[in-house]
């Protein structure tokens, strides 16, 4: 994982690590006695999130939403058609205005999915659409159509073309009423925001209910809540995936956070090859294609993990314009270029030399 956390030297902290949602999970609490109930709470939260938001589960709520009938009239099919007609229809649908495609809903959804979708739409607003939850179909077309552990790392060429995505502004959400409407054919993907939002919720719940300080790290999206250890939670941020207990394999920095969140977005961890093209999972919604290779890793600290994640993901997409944008937001950040050069902003601490 790009960001790693370790318990402090005091000896009273408790820590646990496991896998969920296709990524690594690290949980730290300031009171060892709270570790077991905190782990149960986090495990329950992540299971509920997966059931609501996974686009890789046929029984998930978000997949059912994608398949809901348009305008209440149901659907016809599936009907076999020729590859030629399929290609022509795809082009026509990409070029068609969203308003001309029909709409799904309003459909009643669970409070959990409504909250996750609200977080995704907030990220879209904060980033002027750089982080867009309607890129699901484009991700599938690029080959990321199943849990990443099952994605073939090598495969035949795929024909990727610039395509419009429905766009986050086409989603109408009434979070309080639990109702959502969106263009038919939209495939939602909350992978860019849901883990960070879940980390914020889980850390706050653990701290409130168990009365301890808590750090929740979901694949590099870190949220802290409650009273932090003396000196804050020490987090090592590195470009090369590794375990917190191992020495860093490349340049790294250790920062301390007492509140809020820290997120790392990377194009290096989830890559696959189709033909001669190296693809990754962070798409530019304006083209529906993987973001240009300017930054391979961006880490940002913010008031919440959700806000930090929105900024780090948008920075990958903004490319060369990212440093000025982040600096304007006054967010501490660390950006690693494809060449390995490191750029730090704000009060981000200096790099530590590699242990190698």
N, C-alpha and C positions, 0 to 999 in steps of 0.2 A: 504494500500500500504506500502511496506517496507520503502520507502523514502518519507519524507514529507517536504514541503516547505511552508513558511509563509512570508507575506510581512513584511518589516521592520517597525520600529516605526515612521518613518518620516511622515506618513499620506498622502503623495501624490501618493503612489503606488496604482495600481488597481489590483484586483484579481478576477478570475472566475474559477469555477470548474464544470465539467459535465462528462458524460460517452461517450466514443467512442471507436471503435476498440475492444470492449469487455473489456475495462479497464478504469481506472480513468484518467481524464485529468485535469491538473492544469495549469493555465496561470497567470503569474504575469508580470506587466509592471511598469516602474518607473514613468510613467505619466498617471494619471487616465483618461485623455482625449483620450489616445490611446487605452484604453481597448476595447471599442466596435469594432473599425476596426480590432484590433489585433485578437479578438475572431472570427470575420468573416473570416479573413485570415486563421487562424488555422483550423476552421471548414471545410473550402473548401479544405485545404491541406489533412486533414484526410479522407474526403470523397473520394478524388481522390486516396489516398493510398489504401483505402479499396477496391475500384473498380479494382485496378490494382493487388493487392498482396494478397487478402484474399483467402485462400484455402477452406473457408466455404461458399463461394458464387458461385452458379452455373454459374453466368454471369460474373465472374471476369476474368481478362486477364490471370492470372497465371493458373487458371483451364483450360481455353481454350488452353494454351500452353501445359499443361500436356496431353491433349486429342488430340493434333495435330498428324496427320498421320506420321508414320515412313517412312523416305526415299522417301516421295512423292507418295507412292503406296497405301495409304489408309489402312483401317482395315476391318477385317471380324468380324461380331458378333454384339452384344454379343450372344454367343451360350451357352445354358445350358449344363453343364457337371456334372458328379457325384462328390460328396465330395472326393472320393478316388483319382480321376484323378486331381481334383483341388489341393489337397495336394501334389501330386507328381510333378505337374507343378511348384508349389511354391518353392519346394526344388530345382528343376532343375534350375529355374531362379535365385534363390539366389546364387547357386554355379557357374552359368555361368559367364564367363568374360564379363565385360561391353561392350567390343568391339564386342562381338558376339551377342548382343541383338538388333542390328540395332539402328539407330539414328534418332532423330527428328531434322529437320532443315537443313540448317539455316532458322530460322523463324524471321520475322520482329516483333519487339516489341516496345512498346511506350518508349519515353525517361524516363518516371517515373519508369516503371518496369526495364528498363536497369540500371538506377541508383541504385535502390534498390538491384538488383542482383549483381551489381558491389560491393556494400557495403558488401553484404553477402560473396562474394568471397574474398574480402580483409580481412574480419574477419577470414575466413578459413585459409588464408595464415599466418596471424599474430599469430594464435593459433596452427599452425601445424595440422590443420584439426579437432581440438576439436569442433569447431563451424562449422557445415557442413549443407548447405541448402538442401541436398538431403535426409533428414531423414523423409520426409513427409509420406511415406508409413509405416514406422516403428511407427510413432506417431499414425497413424490411427489404426494400428494393436493393439496398446496398449490401445485404447479406446478414444483417443483424435481426433475424426473425425468430430467434429462440434464445433461451438462457445462454449467456456468453460461454459457459463451460462446454456447450454443445455446438458452438459455431466452429465450422471447419476453418483452421488457420490458413490453409492453402486451398484454392479452388479455381475453376475455370473462369475466364473473363466474364464480366457482367457489363451490360450496356447501361451506363449511367448517363442520364441526360439532365440538363437543367430543368427542374420542374417546380411549379409553384406549390406551396402547401396551403391548406385552407386558411390558415392564419388565426392567431389567438383572439383577434377582435371579433371573429365570427361565433365564438362561444358565448352563450348567454347563461350565466349562472346566478341563481338565487340561493346563496348558501344557507340562509336562515330557513327557507322553505324546503331546501333539499331538492331543487328542480334545476335541470340543465337542458339546454337546447343547443344543437350544433349542426353543421351541414352534413347531410348524409354522405356516407363514404369516408368520413373522417376517422382516422386511426389515431387515437390519443396515445402519447408516450409521456409518462410522468417521471421517467428515469432520471432526468436532469435535475429534478427538484424534490422528489418524494423522500429520498433517504435523508437529506439534510433537514427537511421539515419534520420527519419522524424522529431524528436525533434531538431536535429542539424539544419536541413534545415529551419524549421519553425521559430526557434528563430532568425536565421540570417536574414531571410526575414523580420520579424517583425521589428527588430532593424534597418535594412537598409532603409525600406520604411517608417517607422513611426518616425524614429529618436529618439527612446527611448531605455532604457535597457529592456531586456525581459528574462524571464525564462519560459521554457516549460517543463512540467513534464508529461510524458506519462507512467503511471503505474510503476514509479520508475526509468525510464530513463530520466534524467534531462540534459537539455542543456541551457546554458546562452549565451547571446550575447549583444552587445552594452555596454554602461556605466552602471556598477552595482551600487546599492545603496551604500552609505558610509559604509565601513566595509564589503562589499560583500553581496551576497545573503545568508541568514542563512537557512540552511537545516538540519532538524532533521532526522537522520537515525535510524531506529528501526527495531527490528526483528518481532514485532507483527503488523499486518496491522491496520492502524488507520488513522483518519482524522488529518490534520495539527493543527486544533484548539483544539483538545483533548489532555489531558496529556498522555504521553506514558504509555502503559500498561506493559512494561518490560524495560530492560536495553536499553539505547539509547545514542546517541552522537549527538551534534550539531556542524556542520562545516560551514565555510563560504567559498563560491567560488565566484571569480570575473570573471572567464572566463573558457571556456572548458566545461566539462561534468562530471556527476556523475551517476553511474548506480548501481542498486541492482538487483541481480539474486537470486531467492529463489525457493526451492522445497516445501516450506510450503504453499504457497498461492494457487497453482494449483495442488491439489492432489485428487486422487479418488481411490476407492478400488474395486478390482475384485477378488471375492473369498476371500482368506485370504491375498492377496498381496496388499500393498499400492504402488500405481504408481504415477509418476509425469511427468512433461512435458519436462524435460531436459534430453535428451538422449545422451548416449555415442555412437558416430557414428561407433566406431569399433565393437560394439556388437549389436547395434540397440535396446538396452535396457536402461531403466532409470539409470542414474548415481548412483553409489554406495552411500549410505547414510553416508557421512562424514561431509559435511557442509550443513546446511539448509538455510543459507543466506550468500551471499558475496556481499559487496559493494566496488566499486573501483572508484577513481577519476582519470581522464586522460584528454588529450588535447581536446577530443571530447566525446560526449555521446556514439557515435558508438564504439570508441576504449575502453571506460570504460565498455560498455556492453559486448564486445567481451572478455575482460579480466575476468569480473565477471562470465560470463557463463562458460568459459573455466576452471576457478578455481573450480566451482562445479564439473565439469567432472574430473579434475585432482586429486581431493580428497586430500590425505595426501601430495602429492607433490606440492600442490598449493602455500603454503606460500613461499617456496624457489623460485618458478617460479616468483611469483609477486614481491618478494624482488629483484630478479635479474633484473626485468624490472623497478625497482625504482618507483613503483606505490603505492601511499597511499591506504590502504585497511583495511577493517574490515570483519573478517570472524567469523561466529557463528556456532559452532559445533552442531551436533544433540543433544548433552548433554546440550547445552546452554552456554558452555564455549566460551568466546570471545577472539579472537586473533586480534591484530592490528599491522599494518606494516607502515613503513615510518613515515610521520608526522601526522598520524591520531590522533585526540584528544582523551583524556581519556573518559571512559564511565561515564554517569550520572546515579545516582541511580533511580530505579523505583519510580513512584509517589504513588504506592500502599503501 
